[in-house]
Amino acid sequence: MSSLKKNFLFGAVVGSGLTAQAADKAGADYLLALNAGRFRVQGASSLTSFLPVRSANDWVMEFAEREMLGRCTGPIYAGLSVSDPQLDIDELLERVSALGFAGVCNFPTTTSIDGRLGALFERESLGFARELKLIERATFQGLKSFAYVRSNAQARQMSQSGADAICVNIGFTGGGTGVTTHLTVESAAALIDRVLDGVPTSVDKLCHGGPITSPEQALAVTRISGVEGFVAGSTLDRLPLEQTLRDVTRSFTAIPYLAQSKSHALGPPPALVGNSTAMQSLRREIAEIAHEDIHVLIAGETGTGKSLIASQLYETGFTPARRPVVVDCAALDADNGAQQLLGIAAGTRGGNASQRGVLELASGGMLIFEEVGTLTHSLQGKILAFVEDGLVQRIGDTTARQVTARVVSTSLKTAPELVESQSFRTDLLYRISAHTFDVPPLRARVDDIPELTEHIGRSLQQGSTPKFSNAALRLLMEHSWPGNVRELRNALIRALRTSEGSTIGKGAFDFLAQAPQFQRQISEAIRPPAPASLSESDWISEALARNGFRRAQTAQELGMTTRTLYSKIKKYGLLV
């Protein structure tokens, strides 16, 4: 893992290529190929992974090589058992490395075996001591290592042996898995803290199992303990469909953004909401440029907050008592635009009194040209004289007045796009863009959506922060938002008006799927191409082809009965 820590780490125990690719596409940090995952695909309990059914190591390498390695972009860790006294650990690691695994994991782990049998493993030096050696040798061979532990002594020893990540095993997962647990989220958090005490900050810290069966519970544990992430096992492998797998995995990978939004909810909201890299960089730029006497161009799509940035430049760099003069360039027509900009001398065009234009009104302050790209060519020429020499000559007057004002312009098009359009004077563009801000669209900073949602919701409800369900926030993060922050605000207004109950759920945003045709066309045009997705039908088809369309052999590979395979072949219309 990178030395730069994420707010939340998510690991997925995967027992099939379908599960692995779904978790990978959803952004899992660790993909753990464990025999327990494969047993769950076959309908067996995780406990079966500790029984001498077949060689755990050979099985993991077999199904991972066939279905996962080379098909996933995320790091895949091989779950290895080293309790066999005749096993050569270095030779095993060489096989793992040659196949292309990123690292290893001590699973099935003897730390989960207690009582007389556990004591026997330790007495014969076939238990935790062998697993320590696995981690040490993996580190020596340049492989990553993911270590399961149950006690503080084990956690400290694993970190000293070079483990990159330590996972506190708090028991088999409760809920609908046939296993019960006496732990609550609070008692599990206390147990995790005891186990992780003294583990260096450089080591990733995760937990697995126990009472945690949902993203909300995983987030709760991370907030009240020192753990940084969660490993989901039976939560994923028991789900039948790839779309459901991706949805559940995304629920967990959305946790960093949920945690981030909650951590900022109590403090004063920043002028430009969001803590993505793009927004942090943008705020730094504003702070650096605000006090410099240079003209600025702010480019970005509609609804991205260009006017907000212009206002922030003013608030930061000018005395708040003097308001900026704002010019709506799209509203300046050919007949009266020049008069609105330059003003008019007394007695001109039948007028008795002279009138100042907006360029003069901005003297000593800031002049904001909104959507400067819509200016006619003739008006661009008049503004060029003002920007270049600071002179304004009213219509009908014979003398020019000296005016000093900082010009901030906003535009739907970037500077290069304005040049390419050939409708905007390059000499004017170069003078009004001594510095350029390129505002990112909302789809390019989805990390900010939970925080933006709570910030906007709080402003709409006059200080009280509405609560949004995890599913609702995930839906908002997956929407393309062609209208950007403005569209998000309007969506929240509608959802807050129609929702019932204390928590705003996913259903309150069903209307987003019914966007007008023109909006869907915009969304499709700006959305980047999605990566190819392996459906259950494709998964079965590929396995059939690999096995020469022999059903019994294919069913065995996929970990299902021949009858189940036949039903799926019939369901998907696969010809065999």
C-alpha positions in Angstrom: 0.0 0.0 0.0 1.0 3.6 -0.5 2.6 5.4 2.4 -0.2 8.0 2.0 -3.0 6.7 4.3 -6.5 6.6 3.1 -9.4 7.5 5.4 -10.8 3.9 5.1 -9.3 0.7 3.8 -11.5 -2.0 2.4 -10.6 -5.6 1.8 -12.7 -8.3 0.1 -12.4 -12.0 0.6 -13.0 -13.4 -2.8 -13.7 -17.0 -3.8 -14.5 -16.6 -7.5 -13.5 -14.5 -10.5 -17.0 -12.9 -10.5 -16.7 -11.8 -6.9 -13.1 -10.6 -7.4 -13.8 -8.5 -10.5 -16.9 -6.9 -9.0 -15.0 -6.0 -5.9 -12.0 -4.8 -8.0 -14.2 -2.5 -10.2 -15.8 -1.1 -7.0 -12.3 -0.1 -5.7 -11.4 -2.6 -3.0 -7.9 -2.0 -1.6 -7.2 -5.7 -0.9 -8.4 -8.7 -2.8 -7.9 -11.8 -0.6 -8.1 -15.1 -2.5 -8.9 -17.5 0.4 -10.2 -21.0 0.4 -13.0 -19.9 2.8 -14.3 -17.7 0.0 -14.3 -20.6 -2.4 -16.2 -22.8 0.1 -18.8 -20.1 0.5 -19.3 -20.0 -3.3 -20.1 -23.7 -3.0 -22.6 -23.1 -0.3 -20.4 -24.3 2.6 -19.5 -22.5 5.8 -16.3 -20.6 6.3 -15.5 -23.2 9.1 -15.0 -25.8 6.3 -11.8 -24.0 5.4 -10.1 -25.5 8.5 -11.0 -29.1 7.5 -8.7 -31.4 5.5 -11.0 -31.4 2.5 -8.2 -30.6 0.0 -4.9 -28.7 -0.2 -5.8 -25.1 0.6 -2.7 -23.7 -1.1 -3.0 -25.6 -4.3 -6.7 -24.8 -4.5 -6.2 -21.1 -4.0 -3.5 -20.9 -6.6 -5.7 -22.9 -9.0 -8.9 -20.8 -8.9 -7.0 -17.5 -8.6 -4.8 -18.2 -11.6 -7.8 -19.3 -13.7 -10.2 -16.6 -12.7 -8.5 -13.6 -11.1 -4.8 -13.1 -11.9 -4.5 -10.9 -14.9 -8.1 -9.9 -14.8 -8.1 -7.6 -11.8 -6.1 -4.3 -11.4 -6.1 -4.4 -7.6 -3.5 -6.4 -5.6 -4.5 -10.0 -5.1 -3.1 -11.8 -2.0 -2.9 -15.6 -1.8 -4.3 -17.1 1.4 -1.7 -19.7 2.5 -1.6 -22.4 5.2 1.9 -23.3 6.5 1.1 -25.8 9.2 2.4 -28.7 7.2 5.9 -29.5 8.6 7.1 -30.8 5.3 6.2 -27.6 3.4 9.1 -25.5 2.1 7.9 -21.9 2.7 10.5 -20.4 0.3 9.5 -22.7 -2.5 5.8 -21.9 -1.9 6.5 -18.2 -2.0 8.4 -18.6 -5.3 5.3 -20.2 -6.8 3.1 -17.4 -5.5 5.4 -14.8 -7.0 5.7 -16.6 -10.3 1.9 -16.7 -10.7 1.7 -12.9 -10.2 0.2 -12.5 -6.8 0.9 -9.2 -5.1 1.3 -10.7 -1.7 0.4 -13.4 0.8 -2.0 -13.8 3.7 -1.8 -16.3 6.6 -5.1 -18.1 6.0 -6.4 -20.5 7.1 -4.7 -19.3 10.3 -4.0 -21.3 13.4 -4.8 -18.2 15.4 -8.5 -19.2 15.0 -7.9 -22.6 16.5 -8.0 -22.6 20.3 -8.3 -25.3 23.0 -6.2 -28.5 23.0 -5.8 -28.6 19.2 -4.5 -25.0 19.2 -2.1 -25.8 22.0 -0.9 -28.9 20.1 -0.1 -26.8 17.0 1.9 -24.4 19.1 3.8 -27.1 21.0 4.9 -28.7 17.7 5.9 -25.3 16.3 3.4 -25.7 13.5 1.2 -22.8 14.5 1.8 -19.0 14.7 5.6 -19.4 14.6 5.3 -20.8 11.1 3.0 -18.0 10.0 5.5 -15.5 11.3 8.1 -17.2 9.2 5.7 -16.9 6.2 5.5 -13.1 6.6 9.2 -12.7 7.2 10.1 -14.7 4.1 7.5 -13.0 2.0 8.9 -9.6 3.0 12.4 -10.9 2.1 11.3 -12.0 -1.3 9.6 -8.6 -2.1 6.0 -9.7 -1.6 3.4 -7.8 0.3 1.9 -9.4 3.4 -1.5 -9.3 5.1 -1.5 -10.8 8.5 -4.5 -12.1 10.5 -4.0 -11.9 14.3 -6.1 -12.4 17.5 -3.9 -10.9 20.2 -1.7 -7.9 20.9 1.4 -10.1 21.1 0.6 -11.6 17.7 0.0 -8.1 16.2 3.3 -6.8 17.5 5.2 -9.8 16.3 3.6 -9.6 12.8 4.5 -5.9 12.5 8.1 -6.7 13.6 8.2 -9.4 10.9 7.4 -6.9 8.2 3.6 -7.3 7.7 2.3 -4.4 5.6 -1.3 -4.9 6.9 -2.6 -6.4 10.1 -6.2 -7.6 10.4 -7.8 -8.3 13.7 -9.9 -11.4 13.5 -12.8 -10.8 15.9 -14.5 -14.1 15.1 -16.6 -15.5 12.4 -19.2 -13.1 11.0 -22.5 -13.1 12.7 -25.9 -12.5 11.2 -27.2 -14.8 8.5 -24.1 -17.0 8.3 -25.1 -19.6 10.8 -22.7 -18.1 13.4 -23.7 -16.1 16.5 -21.4 -13.6 18.3 -21.7 -12.1 21.7 -19.8 -9.0 20.7 -21.5 -5.6 20.1 -19.9 -3.0 17.8 -18.7 -1.2 21.0 -17.2 -4.2 22.6 -15.6 -5.2 19.3 -14.0 -1.8 19.0 -12.6 -2.1 22.5 -11.2 -5.5 21.6 -9.6 -4.2 18.4 -7.9 -1.4 20.3 -6.4 -3.8 22.8 -5.0 -6.0 20.0 -3.6 -3.1 18.0 -2.0 -1.3 20.9 1.7 -0.5 20.0 1.4 -1.4 16.3 3.3 1.2 14.2 1.3 3.8 12.3 3.0 2.7 9.0 1.1 -0.6 9.1 -2.4 -0.7 7.7 -4.9 -1.8 10.4 -8.1 -3.7 9.5 -10.6 -5.9 11.2 -12.7 -8.9 10.1 -15.9 -10.6 11.2 -17.7 -10.5 14.5 -20.8 -8.2 14.6 -19.9 -6.1 11.6 -22.2 -6.9 8.7 -22.8 -3.5 7.1 -21.0 -0.4 5.9 -22.6 1.7 8.7 -21.3 -0.7 11.4 -17.8 -0.7 9.8 -17.8 3.1 9.8 -18.9 3.1 13.5 -16.0 0.8 14.5 -13.5 2.9 12.7 -14.8 6.0 14.4 -14.6 4.6 17.9 -11.4 2.6 17.6 -7.9 2.8 16.0 -8.7 0.5 13.1 -8.5 1.9 9.6 -10.5 -0.5 7.6 -12.7 -3.6 7.3 -12.5 -7.0 5.4 -15.8 -8.3 4.1 -16.1 -12.0 3.5 -19.5 -13.8 3.7 -21.2 -10.4 3.1 -19.9 -10.6 -0.5 -19.5 -14.3 -1.5 -23.0 -15.3 -0.7 -24.5 -12.8 -3.1 -25.5 -14.3 -6.5 -25.4 -11.4 -9.0 -22.5 -9.3 -10.1 -24.5 -6.0 -9.9 -25.5 -6.7 -6.3 -21.8 -7.5 -5.6 -20.7 -4.2 -7.0 -23.4 -2.3 -5.1 -22.5 -3.9 -1.8 -18.7 -3.4 -2.4 -19.3 0.2 -3.3 -21.2 0.6 0.0 -18.0 -0.2 1.8 -15.7 1.8 -0.5 -17.9 4.9 0.0 -17.1 4.8 3.7 -14.1 7.2 3.4 -16.4 9.9 2.0 -19.1 9.3 4.6 -16.5 9.5 7.4 -15.0 12.7 5.8 -18.4 14.4 5.5 -19.3 13.6 9.1 -15.9 14.9 10.4 -16.5 18.3 8.7 -20.2 18.6 9.6 -19.6 20.3 13.0 -17.0 22.9 11.8 -17.7 26.0 9.7 -18.1 25.1 6.0 -15.3 26.2 3.7 -16.1 28.8 1.1 -15.7 26.2 -1.6 -16.9 22.9 -0.1 -14.9 19.7 -0.7 -11.7 18.1 0.4 -10.7 16.4 -2.8 -7.3 17.1 -4.1 -8.8 19.3 -6.8 -10.7 21.5 -4.4 -7.8 21.8 -2.0 -5.6 22.9 -4.8 -8.2 25.4 -6.0 -8.5 26.9 -2.6 -4.7 27.3 -2.3 -4.7 29.0 -5.7 -7.3 31.4 -4.6 -5.4 32.3 -1.5 -2.2 32.9 -3.5 -3.8 34.9 -6.3 -6.4 36.9 -4.3 -4.0 39.7 -3.3 -2.1 40.0 -6.6 -3.1 42.8 -8.9 -3.6 40.7 -12.0 -6.5 39.9 -14.2 -8.0 36.4 -13.9 -10.0 34.0 -16.1 -12.2 31.3 -14.4 -13.2 28.5 -16.7 -15.6 25.7 -16.0 -18.9 24.0 -17.0 -22.2 25.4 -16.0 -23.0 25.0 -12.3 -19.5 24.4 -11.2 -19.3 27.6 -9.0 -17.3 30.0 -11.2 -19.2 33.0 -9.7 -18.5 31.7 -6.2 -14.7 31.7 -7.0 -14.9 35.2 -8.3 -16.7 36.3 -5.1 -14.1 34.5 -3.0 -11.3 36.4 -4.8 -13.1 39.6 -4.0 -13.7 38.7 -0.3 -10.1 37.6 0.2 -8.4 40.4 -1.7 -10.6 43.5 -1.4 -12.3 45.4 1.4 -15.8 43.8 1.9 -17.3 47.3 2.1 -16.8 47.8 -1.6 -18.8 45.5 -3.7 -17.6 44.3 -7.1 -19.4 45.3 -10.3 -20.8 42.3 -12.2 -21.5 42.4 -15.9 -23.7 39.8 -17.5 -22.0 39.7 -20.9 -24.7 37.5 -22.5 -27.2 40.3 -21.8 -25.2 43.0 -23.6 -26.8 43.6 -26.9 -25.2 45.2 -30.0 -27.3 48.4 -29.7 -27.0 49.3 -26.0 -24.0 47.2 -24.9 -21.4 49.9 -25.6 -23.4 52.5 -23.7 -23.8 50.1 -20.7 -20.0 49.5 -20.7 -18.7 53.0 -21.4 -21.4 55.3 -20.3 -22.7 58.3 -22.3 -21.8 62.1 -22.3 -24.4 64.7 -21.6 -26.5 65.8 -24.6 -25.7 62.6 -26.5 -28.6 60.7 -28.1 -31.1 63.1 -26.6 -30.0 62.7 -23.0 -29.6 65.7 -20.7 -27.3 64.2 -18.1 -24.1 62.3 -18.4 -24.1 58.7 -17.3 -21.2 56.5 -16.1 -20.9 53.0 -17.5 -20.0 49.9 -15.6 -16.3 50.2 -16.4 -16.2 53.5 -14.5 -18.4 52.3 -11.7 -15.8 49.6 -11.0 -12.9 52.1 -10.6 -10.8 51.2 -7.6 -12.4 47.8 -7.2 -13.2 44.6 -9.1 -15.0 44.1 -12.3 -16.5 40.7 -13.0 -17.4 39.7 -16.6 -19.7 36.7 -16.4 -19.5 34.4 -19.5 -17.0 36.7 -21.2 -17.0 34.4 -24.2 -20.5 35.6 -25.2 -19.3 39.2 -25.9 -19.7 40.4 -29.5 -16.6 41.2 -31.4 -17.2 44.9 -31.3 -17.6 45.0 -27.5 -14.5 42.9 -27.1 -12.6 45.7 -28.8 -13.9 48.3 -26.4 -13.0 46.2 -23.4 -9.5 45.6 -24.9 -8.8 49.4 -24.8 -10.0 49.5 -21.2 -7.9 46.5 -20.1 -4.8 47.6 -22.0 -4.6 51.3 -21.1 -7.1 51.8 -18.3 -8.9 54.4 -20.3 -12.7 54.8 -20.7 -14.2 57.3 -23.1 -17.9 57.8 -22.7 -20.0 57.7 -25.9 -20.2 61.3 -27.3 -17.3 62.5 -25.2 -14.0 63.8 -26.5 -11.8 62.9 -23.5 -11.0 59.7 -21.8 -11.0 59.0 -18.1 -8.4 57.0 -16.3 -9.9 53.9 -14.5 -8.2 51.2 -12.5 -10.0 48.0 -11.8 -9.1 44.4 -11.5 -10.9 42.2 -14.1 -12.1 38.8 -13.3 -13.8 36.9 -16.1 -15.8 33.7 -16.1 -16.3 31.4 -19.1 -17.9 28.1 -20.1 -14.9 27.5 -22.4 -11.3 27.2 -21.4 -8.7 29.6 -22.7 -7.5 27.2 -25.5 -11.2 26.5 -26.4 -11.8 30.3 -26.7 -8.8 30.6 -29.0 -10.0 27.6 -31.1 -13.5 29.1 -31.4 -12.0 32.0 -33.5 -14.9 34.1 -32.1 -12.8 35.6 -29.3 -10.0 38.1 -29.8 -6.7 36.4 -28.7 -5.2 39.8 -27.8 -8.0 40.4 -25.3 -7.8 36.8 -24.0 -4.1 37.1 -23.2 -4.7 40.3 -21.3 -7.6 39.0 -19.1 -6.0 35.7 -18.3 -2.8 36.5 -16.5 -3.9 33.6 -14.3 -6.5 30.9 -15.2 -8.6 28.8 -12.8 -9.9 25.6 -14.4 -12.8 24.5 -12.2 -13.3 20.7 -12.2 -16.8 19.4 -12.9 -18.6 17.5 -10.1 -18.1 14.1 -11.8 -14.4 14.6 -11.5 -14.5 15.0 -7.7 -17.1 12.6 -6.6 -15.2 12.3 -3.2 -16.7 15.7 -2.4 -20.4 14.7 -2.9 -21.2 13.5 0.6 -19.8 16.6 2.2 -21.4 18.8 -0.4 -24.7 17.0 0.2 -24.6 17.7 3.9 -23.4 21.2 3.5 -26.2 22.1 1.0 -28.8 20.2 3.0 -27.8 22.1 6.2 -28.1 25.5 4.3 -31.5 24.5 2.9 -32.8 23.5 6.4 -31.4 26.6 8.1 -28.7 25.0 10.2 -30.1 21.5 11.0 -28.2 18.8 9.1 -30.4 16.3 7.3 -29.3 12.6 7.5 -28.8 10.7 4.3 -28.7 6.9 4.0 -25.5 5.2 2.7 -27.5 4.0 -0.3 -28.7 7.5 -1.1 -25.1 8.9 -0.9 -23.8 6.1 -3.1 -26.5 6.9 -5.7 -25.5 10.6 -5.7 -21.9 9.6 -6.1 -22.7 7.5 -9.1 -24.8 10.1 -10.9 -23.0 12.0 -13.7 -24.3 15.5 -12.7 -24.1 17.3 -16.1 -25.5 20.4 -14.2 -22.8 20.0 -11.5 -23.3 21.6 -8.1 -26.3 23.6 -9.2 -28.0 20.4 -10.3 -27.1 18.7 -7.0 -28.6 21.5 -5.1 -31.9 21.4 -7.1 -32.0 17.6 -6.5 -31.6 18.0 -2.8 -34.4 20.7 -2.7 -36.7 18.2 -4.4 -35.7 15.3 -2.2 -36.0 17.2 1.1 -39.4 18.5 0.1 -40.8 15.0 -0.7 -39.0 12.6 1.7 -40.6 11.3 4.8 -38.9 10.2 8.0 -35.7 11.2 9.7 -33.4 9.7 7.1 -33.4 10.5 3.4 -33.2 7.3 1.6 -32.3 6.2 -2.0 -35.9 6.3 -3.0 -36.1 10.1 -2.5 -33.8 10.4 -5.6 -35.6 8.1 -8.0 -36.3 11.0 -10.2 -32.6 11.2 -11.2 -33.1 8.0 -13.2 -35.9 9.8 -15.1 -33.8 12.8 -16.3 -35.1 14.6 -19.4 -33.8 13.2 -22.7 -31.5 16.2 -23.4 -29.9 15.8 -19.9 -29.3 12.1 -20.6 -27.6 12.9 -23.9 -25.3 15.4 -22.1 -24.6 12.9 -19.4 -23.7 10.2 -21.9 -21.5 12.6 -23.9 -19.4 13.6 -20.9 -19.3 10.2 -19.0 -16.0 8.4 -19.5 -16.3 4.9 -21.0 -17.0 2.3 -18.3 -14.6 -0.6 -18.0 -15.8 -3.9 -19.4 -17.8 -5.9 -16.9 -17.9 -9.6 -16.5 -21.4 -10.8 -16.0 -22.4 -14.1 -14.5 -23.4 -15.2 -18.0 -19.9 -14.4 -19.3 -18.3 -16.0 -16.3 -20.1 -19.3 -17.0 -19.5 -19.1 -20.7 -15.7 -18.6 -20.3 -15.6 -21.6 -17.8 -17.5 -23.8 -20.3 -15.1 -22.9 -23.1 -12.1 -23.6 -20.9 -13.4 -27.0 -20.0 -14.4 -28.1 -23.5 -18.1 -27.6 -22.7 -18.0 -30.5 -20.3 -20.7 -29.6 -17.7 -19.5 -31.8 -14.8 -15.9 -30.5 -15.1 -17.2 -26.9 -15.5 -19.5 -27.2 -12.5 -16.6 -28.4 -10.4 -14.4 -25.5 -11.4 -17.1 -23.0 -10.7 -17.9 -24.5 -7.3 -21.5 -25.4 -8.0 -23.5 -28.6 -8.7 -24.1 -29.8 -12.2 -27.8 -29.2 -11.7 -27.2 -25.6 -10.7 -25.0 -25.1 -13.7 -27.6 -26.6 -16.1 -30.2 -24.2 -14.6 -28.0 -21.2 -15.3 -27.2 -22.4 -18.8 -30.9 -22.5 -19.4 -31.5 -19.2 -17.7 -29.0 -17.3 -19.9 -29.7 -19.2 -23.1 -26.2 -20.6 -23.4 -25.9 -23.2 -26.1 -23.8 -26.2 -25.2 
